[in-house]
Amino acid sequence: MIGNLRIKTITKKRFALFLAPFLSGVVLIFAFPPFEQGYLSWIALLPLLWTCLQVRPSGAFWSGFIFGLPLNIYVNLYLAKVLYPYLSGLLATLAMILLVIYISLFYALFSLGANLIYRMGRAWFTALAVPALWILVEYLRSLTFLAYNVGYLGYTQWSYSGLLNIASVYGYWGLPFLIVFSQIILLLSFRKELRGISDHAVKFVFTALLLIGIALPTFQEVEKTEQPLMVGLIQGNTHPDEVVDYSRDEILDRYLKLTRQAVENEPDLDLVAWPETVVQLNFIENRNHPQAIVQMAEDYDLDLLYGARVRKEGDLYNSIVLFSEGQEEIPIYKKHRLVPFVEFFPAEQLLNQILQLDLLLGSYTPGEKLTIFEVDDIPVAGVVCFESYFGDHMRLFTQKGAQHQFIVTNDAWFGESIGLEQHAQASAIRAAETGTGVTQVANSGITISFDYQGRELFRSGKNKQEIFTLPLNMARRETIYTKFGDYFPAFWAAFLLLTAPFIYFKTKPG
């Protein structure tokens, strides 16, 4: 009888411990679209962190995994919009399950590490090392060809322009670091484990990092231009079936027609931007651009920035082209960061044989060079779709002098899901990091623009044709992140590597 009671008590205790991280993951969902309650990120991790300090290492591992399940199912459910129409139900379900498990394992790794750090018995070290570990685990997720940055904690802060200053100093990484830092301090203080000098020192570090991140950018000089760039942004709303059926002529005709309307609305346009893969260029058979594009550039004296599938020297590239009337050489940017499995896979022939799709998955070649486009003597840059999730890539264009960055994308695959909002919001972080305006032009939405501080200027609706003509201010400011890149996670990696062994061997019995 007593034995049964003890088993029931232990079972209830374990259930309570694992319920806490699950609730943590559920609460954090409300910081993402469409709820947009970003402030919840600053408290949502408390149940997870509390559990990590209570259980054994194995329990901490599974706590992190349980935390990740509801969150990752939610933020990645938009992928079902593209998986189920083009794969069998079994394969689509398997792909979703594997993705959720894969990402949840990173949270499990964080929770295990947090538990081991806490077991070293130094509260001040726990307070510093746990947020460091969080950003290093996120950084690890951004590496290799499997890099996938959707659903990162710091993106929940995209609408808080004051906090986005932090990204200009520390890069994106400063946001999740401070979010986790504040909660581990609160938890350790509540448990009365931070006392005396260590308590004051840790809180001083947090306050200093927060204030420097928010205040320092306000002292950086803003470079302004006398004239804005008059831009037309075309959202043609091409349906995914048209892309699959290779209806390229119909797609091009639609964008040409909408561009003529844009010029009629605003005759003084300097540049018109189209989204991803509107044009098909085959430089193996023909080095000329479609005559309709050439004619439009001549008729309206217009620069045209557009996404194109480019075949060249036997390779296929997802590219951006700037076409101007009378150009001797047409500048092309070839996408560097390819979407895993969709655009790039080491064994793409095997992948396509297994799936037996009309789409050629994994067949793109990554580009290697950075390209700066000149529009009316103003240097601008462009990246393609998925690349906007990588600050370390977009900052390189700013280093080379770009005063504004365009993102061309086709998110029509994701319907009206939150995938469109998540992608659009990443642009706010990139703008704050680089100190340049960032404008995303999307085939089906969300077409959106942010200034150099990451403040939203306008946005389109979803799944509708829209034309925007507007002056884009080329104001920019130099940022620490542009100059030094991902130094922040590198610093905290060095901190852990140098400090953890010292503390471990000092506290190890015998």
C-alpha positions as CSV (number, residue, x, y, z in Angstrom):
1,M,0.0,0.0,0.0
2,I,2.8,2.4,1.0
3,G,4.7,1.4,-2.1
4,N,1.8,2.1,-4.4
5,L,1.3,5.5,-2.8
6,R,5.0,6.3,-3.2
7,I,4.8,5.3,-6.9
8,K,1.7,7.5,-7.4
9,T,3.4,10.4,-5.7
10,I,6.6,10.1,-7.9
11,T,4.4,9.8,-11.0
12,K,2.5,13.0,-10.1
13,K,5.7,14.8,-9.4
14,R,7.2,13.8,-12.7
15,F,4.0,14.8,-14.5
16,A,4.1,18.2,-12.8
17,L,7.8,18.7,-13.8
18,F,7.2,17.8,-17.4
19,L,3.9,19.8,-17.6
20,A,5.9,23.0,-16.8
21,P,8.1,23.0,-19.9
22,F,5.1,22.0,-22.1
23,L,3.2,25.1,-20.8
24,S,6.3,27.1,-21.4
25,G,6.2,26.1,-25.1
26,V,2.5,26.8,-25.3
27,V,2.8,30.3,-23.8
28,L,5.6,31.2,-26.1
29,I,3.3,30.4,-29.1
30,F,1.4,33.6,-28.3
31,A,4.5,35.7,-28.9
32,F,4.4,34.6,-32.6
33,P,1.9,35.5,-35.4
34,P,-0.9,36.2,-35.5
35,F,-1.0,36.9,-31.7
36,E,2.2,39.1,-31.7
37,Q,2.4,39.3,-27.9
38,G,6.2,39.6,-28.0
39,Y,6.5,40.6,-24.3
40,L,5.5,37.0,-23.4
41,S,9.0,35.9,-24.5
42,W,10.3,37.7,-21.4
43,I,8.4,35.4,-19.0
44,A,7.5,32.3,-21.1
45,L,10.8,30.4,-20.4
46,L,10.5,30.6,-16.6
47,P,8.7,27.2,-16.3
48,L,11.2,25.5,-18.6
49,L,14.2,27.0,-16.7
50,W,12.6,26.1,-13.3
51,T,12.3,22.5,-14.5
52,C,15.9,22.4,-15.8
53,L,17.1,23.3,-12.3
54,Q,15.0,20.7,-10.6
55,V,15.5,17.4,-12.4
56,R,18.4,15.1,-13.3
57,P,20.3,15.6,-16.6
58,S,18.2,13.1,-18.4
59,G,15.0,14.8,-17.2
60,A,16.3,18.2,-18.3
61,F,16.9,16.8,-21.8
62,W,13.4,15.5,-22.1
63,S,12.0,18.7,-20.6
64,G,13.6,20.7,-23.4
65,F,12.3,18.3,-26.0
66,I,8.8,18.5,-24.5
67,F,9.0,22.3,-24.5
68,G,9.9,22.3,-28.2
69,L,7.1,20.1,-29.4
70,P,4.1,22.4,-29.2
71,L,6.2,25.4,-30.2
72,N,7.8,23.8,-33.2
73,I,4.5,22.2,-34.4
74,Y,2.9,25.6,-34.3
75,V,5.6,27.8,-35.9
76,N,6.3,25.2,-38.7
77,L,2.8,24.2,-39.5
78,Y,2.8,26.6,-42.5
79,L,5.0,24.0,-44.3
80,A,2.1,21.7,-44.5
81,K,0.7,24.1,-47.1
82,V,3.5,23.0,-49.5
83,L,4.2,19.5,-48.3
84,Y,0.8,17.9,-48.6
85,P,-0.1,19.1,-52.1
86,Y,3.1,17.8,-53.6
87,L,4.0,14.7,-51.5
88,S,1.9,11.7,-50.5
89,G,0.2,12.1,-47.2
90,L,2.5,9.6,-45.6
91,L,5.7,11.3,-46.8
92,A,4.4,14.8,-45.9
93,T,3.5,13.7,-42.4
94,L,6.8,11.9,-42.0
95,A,8.7,15.1,-43.1
96,M,6.7,17.3,-40.6
97,I,7.4,14.8,-37.8
98,L,11.1,14.6,-38.6
99,L,11.4,18.4,-38.8
100,V,9.7,18.9,-35.4
101,I,11.8,16.3,-33.8
102,Y,15.0,17.7,-35.3
103,I,14.4,21.2,-34.0
104,S,13.1,20.1,-30.6
105,L,16.4,18.2,-30.1
106,F,18.2,21.6,-30.1
107,Y,16.0,22.7,-27.2
108,A,16.7,19.4,-25.5
109,L,20.4,20.1,-25.9
110,F,20.0,23.5,-24.4
111,S,18.1,22.2,-21.4
112,L,20.6,19.4,-20.8
113,G,23.4,22.0,-20.9
114,A,21.6,24.3,-18.6
115,N,21.2,21.5,-16.0
116,L,24.8,20.6,-16.2
117,I,25.9,24.2,-15.8
118,Y,23.6,24.6,-12.7
119,R,25.1,21.5,-11.2
120,M,28.5,23.2,-11.1
121,G,27.2,25.1,-8.1
122,R,28.0,28.7,-9.1
123,A,24.9,30.8,-9.4
124,W,26.7,33.7,-11.1
125,F,28.1,31.3,-13.7
126,T,24.6,29.8,-14.3
127,A,23.2,33.3,-14.8
128,L,25.8,34.1,-17.5
129,A,26.2,30.7,-19.0
130,V,22.5,29.7,-19.6
131,P,21.7,32.7,-21.9
132,A,25.1,32.1,-23.6
133,L,24.2,28.5,-24.2
134,W,20.8,29.5,-25.7
135,I,22.3,31.7,-28.4
136,L,25.0,29.1,-29.1
137,V,22.4,26.4,-29.7
138,E,20.5,28.8,-32.0
139,Y,23.7,29.6,-33.7
140,L,24.4,25.9,-34.2
141,R,21.0,25.6,-35.9
142,S,22.1,28.2,-38.4
143,L,25.1,26.2,-39.6
144,T,25.6,23.5,-42.3
145,F,23.3,22.9,-45.3
146,L,20.5,22.0,-42.8
147,A,20.4,25.6,-41.5
148,Y,16.9,26.6,-40.6
149,N,16.3,29.7,-38.6
150,V,12.5,30.0,-38.5
151,G,10.9,30.4,-35.1
152,Y,13.9,31.8,-33.3
153,L,13.1,33.5,-30.0
154,G,14.5,36.9,-30.9
155,Y,12.2,37.3,-33.9
156,T,9.3,37.8,-31.4
157,Q,10.7,41.3,-30.7
158,W,10.5,42.6,-34.3
159,S,7.8,45.2,-33.6
160,Y,9.6,46.9,-30.6
161,S,11.8,49.4,-32.5
162,G,13.5,50.6,-29.3
163,L,14.7,47.1,-28.5
164,L,15.8,46.5,-32.1
165,N,18.7,48.9,-31.4
166,I,20.1,45.9,-29.5
167,A,20.5,44.1,-32.9
168,S,22.6,46.9,-34.3
169,V,25.1,46.4,-31.5
170,Y,25.1,42.7,-30.9
171,G,23.3,41.4,-34.0
172,Y,20.2,39.4,-33.7
173,W,21.9,37.3,-30.9
174,G,21.7,40.1,-28.4
175,L,17.9,39.8,-28.3
176,P,17.5,36.1,-27.2
177,F,20.5,36.5,-24.9
178,L,18.9,39.3,-22.9
179,I,15.5,37.6,-22.9
180,V,16.9,34.4,-21.4
181,F,19.3,36.3,-19.1
182,S,16.5,38.3,-17.5
183,Q,14.5,35.1,-16.7
184,I,17.4,33.1,-15.3
185,I,18.3,36.1,-13.1
186,L,14.7,36.3,-11.9
187,L,14.6,32.6,-11.2
188,L,17.9,32.4,-9.3
189,S,17.0,35.5,-7.3
190,F,13.6,34.0,-6.3
191,R,15.4,30.8,-5.2
192,K,17.8,33.1,-3.2
193,E,20.8,31.6,-4.9
194,L,22.1,34.9,-6.2
195,R,23.5,36.8,-3.1
196,G,26.0,39.5,-2.3
197,I,28.6,40.5,-4.8
198,S,27.6,37.9,-7.4
199,D,24.0,39.2,-7.3
200,H,25.0,42.8,-7.9
201,A,27.7,41.8,-10.5
202,V,25.3,39.7,-12.6
203,K,22.5,42.3,-12.5
204,F,25.1,45.0,-13.5
205,V,26.2,43.0,-16.5
206,F,22.5,42.6,-17.6
207,T,21.8,46.3,-17.1
208,A,24.9,47.4,-18.9
209,L,24.3,45.1,-21.9
210,L,20.7,46.2,-22.2
211,L,21.4,50.0,-21.9
212,I,24.4,49.9,-24.2
213,G,22.4,48.0,-26.8
214,I,19.5,50.4,-26.6
215,A,21.4,53.7,-26.2
216,L,24.6,53.3,-28.2
217,P,22.9,53.4,-31.6
218,T,21.2,56.7,-30.9
219,F,24.7,58.3,-30.9
220,Q,25.7,56.9,-34.3
221,E,25.6,59.3,-37.1
222,V,22.8,58.8,-39.7
223,E,23.8,59.3,-43.3
224,K,21.0,60.8,-45.4
225,T,20.6,61.3,-49.1
226,E,19.2,64.4,-50.7
227,Q,16.8,62.6,-53.0
228,P,14.8,59.4,-52.2
229,L,14.7,56.5,-54.7
230,M,11.3,56.3,-56.4
231,V,10.4,52.7,-56.5
232,G,7.6,50.6,-57.8
233,L,7.0,47.2,-56.1
234,I,4.9,44.7,-58.0
235,Q,3.0,41.9,-56.2
236,G,1.6,39.8,-59.1
237,N,0.1,37.0,-57.0
238,T,1.2,34.1,-59.2
239,H,-0.4,30.8,-58.1
240,P,2.0,27.9,-57.2
241,D,0.4,25.7,-59.9
242,E,1.5,28.2,-62.6
243,V,5.1,27.8,-61.3
244,V,4.8,24.0,-61.3
245,D,3.3,24.0,-64.8
246,Y,6.2,26.3,-66.0
247,S,3.7,28.9,-67.2
248,R,6.6,31.4,-67.5
249,D,5.2,33.4,-70.4
250,E,1.9,34.0,-68.6
251,I,3.7,35.0,-65.4
252,L,6.0,37.4,-67.2
253,D,3.1,39.0,-69.1
254,R,1.3,39.6,-65.9
255,Y,4.2,41.4,-64.3
256,L,4.8,43.5,-67.5
257,K,1.2,44.6,-67.4
258,L,1.3,45.6,-63.8
259,T,4.6,47.4,-64.3
260,R,3.0,49.5,-67.0
261,Q,0.3,50.4,-64.6
262,A,2.9,51.4,-62.0
263,V,4.6,53.7,-64.5
264,E,1.3,55.3,-65.4
265,N,0.7,55.9,-61.7
266,E,4.1,57.4,-61.2
267,P,6.0,58.3,-64.4
268,D,9.2,59.3,-62.4
269,L,10.0,55.8,-61.2
270,D,13.7,55.1,-60.9
271,L,13.3,51.4,-60.2
272,V,10.7,48.7,-60.4
273,A,11.2,45.5,-58.4
274,W,9.6,42.1,-59.1
275,P,9.7,39.1,-56.7
276,E,11.5,35.8,-57.0
277,T,11.8,33.7,-60.2
278,V,9.5,35.7,-62.4
279,V,11.8,35.4,-65.4
280,Q,13.5,32.3,-67.0
281,L,16.9,33.0,-68.5
282,N,18.9,30.4,-70.4
283,F,22.4,31.7,-70.9
284,I,23.4,28.4,-72.4
285,E,21.3,28.8,-75.6
286,N,20.7,32.5,-75.7
287,R,22.4,35.4,-73.9
288,N,19.6,37.8,-74.6
289,H,16.9,38.9,-72.2
290,P,13.3,38.6,-73.2
291,Q,12.5,41.2,-75.8
292,A,9.5,42.5,-73.8
293,I,11.8,43.4,-70.9
294,V,14.3,45.1,-73.2
295,Q,11.5,47.1,-74.8
296,M,10.0,48.2,-71.5
297,A,13.4,49.4,-70.3
298,E,13.8,51.4,-73.5
299,D,10.2,52.8,-73.5
300,Y,10.2,54.0,-69.9
301,D,14.0,54.6,-69.2
302,L,13.5,52.3,-66.3
303,D,15.7,50.1,-64.2
304,L,14.2,46.7,-63.5
305,L,15.2,44.5,-60.6
306,Y,13.8,41.0,-60.8
307,G,14.1,37.4,-59.6
308,A,15.1,34.9,-62.3
309,R,15.9,31.2,-62.7
310,V,19.2,31.4,-64.6
311,R,20.8,28.5,-66.5
312,K,24.5,29.1,-67.1
313,E,27.4,26.9,-67.9
314,G,25.3,23.8,-67.1
315,D,24.2,25.0,-63.6
316,L,20.9,26.4,-62.4
317,Y,20.8,29.5,-60.2
318,N,18.1,31.3,-58.2
319,S,19.2,34.8,-59.1
320,I,18.5,38.5,-59.0
321,V,19.1,40.6,-62.1
322,L,19.2,44.4,-62.6
323,F,18.3,45.2,-66.2
324,S,18.8,48.8,-67.5
325,E,18.5,50.1,-71.0
326,G,21.9,50.3,-72.8
327,Q,23.8,48.2,-70.3
328,E,26.9,46.5,-71.7
329,E,27.1,44.0,-68.8
330,I,24.1,42.9,-66.9
331,P,24.8,42.4,-63.1
332,I,23.5,39.2,-61.6
333,Y,23.4,38.0,-58.0
334,K,23.2,34.3,-57.5
335,K,21.6,33.1,-54.3
336,H,24.1,31.8,-51.7
337,R,22.0,30.3,-48.9
338,L,19.8,27.6,-50.5
339,V,16.7,26.1,-48.9
340,P,17.7,22.6,-47.6
341,F,16.1,19.7,-49.6
342,V,14.1,22.1,-51.8
343,E,16.9,24.0,-53.6
344,F,20.0,22.1,-52.4
345,F,20.6,18.5,-51.3
346,P,23.9,16.6,-51.6
347,A,22.1,13.6,-53.2
348,E,19.5,15.4,-55.3
349,Q,19.2,12.7,-57.9
350,L,18.4,10.1,-55.3
351,L,15.9,12.5,-53.6
352,N,14.0,13.0,-56.9
353,Q,14.0,9.3,-57.7
354,I,12.5,8.5,-54.3
355,L,9.8,11.2,-54.5
356,Q,9.1,10.9,-58.2
357,L,8.1,14.6,-58.5
358,D,7.9,16.8,-61.6
359,L,9.8,19.4,-59.5
360,L,13.6,19.1,-59.6
361,L,14.3,19.3,-55.9
362,G,17.8,20.1,-54.8
363,S,19.0,21.0,-58.2
364,Y,20.2,24.6,-57.7
365,T,23.8,25.6,-57.4
366,P,24.8,28.2,-54.7
367,G,26.4,31.4,-55.8
368,E,29.7,32.6,-54.5
369,K,30.1,36.3,-55.3
370,L,28.4,39.3,-53.7
371,T,26.8,41.8,-56.2
372,I,26.1,45.4,-55.6
373,F,23.7,47.0,-58.0
374,E,23.8,50.7,-59.0
375,V,20.5,52.5,-59.5
376,D,20.9,56.2,-60.3
377,D,24.4,56.0,-58.7
378,I,22.9,54.6,-55.5
379,P,24.4,51.3,-54.4
380,V,21.7,48.8,-53.5
381,A,21.7,45.0,-52.9
382,G,19.3,42.1,-53.1
383,V,19.0,38.7,-51.5
384,V,16.6,35.9,-52.4
385,C,13.8,34.6,-50.1
386,F,15.3,32.3,-47.4
387,E,18.5,34.3,-47.2
388,S,16.8,37.1,-45.2
389,Y,16.9,34.8,-42.2
390,F,20.8,35.1,-42.1
391,G,22.1,38.4,-40.7
392,D,25.7,37.3,-41.2
393,H,25.0,37.1,-45.0
394,M,23.1,40.4,-45.4
395,R,25.6,42.4,-43.5
396,L,28.2,41.7,-46.1
397,F,26.3,43.8,-48.7
398,T,26.2,46.7,-46.3
399,Q,30.0,46.3,-45.8
400,K,30.4,46.7,-49.5
401,G,28.4,50.0,-49.5
402,A,24.8,49.0,-50.1
403,Q,22.5,51.8,-49.0
404,H,19.3,49.7,-49.2
405,Q,18.6,46.0,-49.5
406,F,15.8,44.2,-51.3
407,I,14.5,40.8,-50.6
408,V,12.8,39.1,-53.5
409,T,10.6,36.1,-52.6
410,N,7.7,33.9,-53.6
411,D,5.8,32.8,-50.5
412,A,2.7,31.8,-52.4
413,W,3.4,28.2,-51.5
414,F,2.4,28.9,-47.9
415,G,-1.1,30.3,-48.6
416,E,-2.3,32.7,-45.9
417,S,-0.5,30.9,-43.1
418,I,1.8,32.6,-40.5
419,G,4.8,31.6,-42.7
420,L,4.3,34.9,-44.6
421,E,4.4,37.0,-41.4
422,Q,7.4,35.1,-40.0
423,H,9.3,35.7,-43.1
424,A,8.4,39.4,-43.4
425,Q,9.3,40.1,-39.8
426,A,12.8,38.8,-40.2
427,S,13.4,41.8,-42.4
428,A,12.9,44.2,-39.4
429,I,15.8,42.5,-37.6
430,R,18.0,42.6,-40.7
431,A,17.3,46.3,-41.1
432,A,18.3,47.1,-37.5
433,E,21.4,44.9,-37.7
434,T,22.8,46.5,-40.9
435,G,21.5,50.0,-40.4
436,T,20.0,50.1,-43.9
437,G,16.5,50.1,-45.1
438,V,15.2,46.7,-46.1
439,T,12.3,46.1,-48.6
440,Q,10.8,42.7,-49.3
441,V,8.9,42.4,-52.5
442,A,6.8,39.2,-52.5
443,N,4.8,37.5,-55.2
444,S,1.7,36.9,-53.1
445,G,2.6,39.0,-50.0
446,I,3.8,40.1,-47.7
447,T,5.5,43.0,-49.5
448,I,6.9,45.2,-46.8
449,S,9.5,47.8,-46.1
450,F,11.5,48.8,-43.0
451,D,13.7,51.8,-42.4
452,Y,17.3,51.7,-41.1
453,Q,16.0,51.3,-37.5
454,G,13.7,48.4,-38.3
455,R,10.5,50.5,-38.2
456,E,7.8,49.3,-40.5
457,L,6.9,51.7,-43.3
458,F,4.1,49.8,-45.1
459,R,2.9,46.3,-45.8
460,S,0.7,44.7,-48.4
461,G,-2.1,42.2,-48.0
462,K,-1.9,38.5,-48.7
463,N,-2.8,36.7,-51.9
464,K,-3.8,39.7,-53.9
465,Q,-2.3,41.7,-56.8
466,E,-0.9,45.0,-55.6
467,I,1.2,47.8,-56.9
468,F,3.2,50.1,-54.7
469,T,4.9,53.3,-55.9
470,L,6.7,55.1,-53.2
471,P,9.9,57.1,-52.3
472,L,12.4,55.0,-50.4
473,N,14.6,57.0,-48.1
474,M,18.2,55.9,-48.4
475,A,19.1,57.0,-44.9
476,R,21.5,54.6,-43.1
477,R,23.8,54.4,-40.2
478,E,26.9,52.3,-39.5
479,T,26.4,49.5,-37.0
480,I,28.7,47.5,-34.8
481,Y,27.2,44.3,-36.1
482,T,27.9,45.3,-39.8
483,K,31.5,45.9,-38.9
484,F,32.2,42.9,-36.6
485,G,29.6,40.3,-37.5
486,D,28.7,37.4,-35.1
487,Y,31.3,38.4,-32.5
488,F,28.6,38.2,-29.8
489,P,28.1,34.4,-29.9
490,A,31.8,34.0,-30.5
491,F,32.6,35.9,-27.2
492,W,30.2,33.8,-25.2
493,A,31.5,30.6,-26.7
494,A,34.9,31.6,-25.6
495,F,33.6,32.5,-22.1
496,L,32.1,29.0,-21.8
497,L,35.1,27.2,-23.1
498,L,37.5,29.1,-20.8
499,T,35.4,29.3,-17.7
500,A,33.5,26.0,-17.5
501,P,36.5,23.7,-17.2
502,F,38.0,25.9,-14.5
503,I,34.8,25.9,-12.4
504,Y,34.2,22.1,-13.0
505,F,37.6,21.0,-11.8
506,K,37.6,23.5,-8.9
507,T,34.2,22.2,-7.6
508,K,34.8,18.5,-8.4
509,P,35.2,16.4,-5.2
510,G,38.6,14.9,-4.5
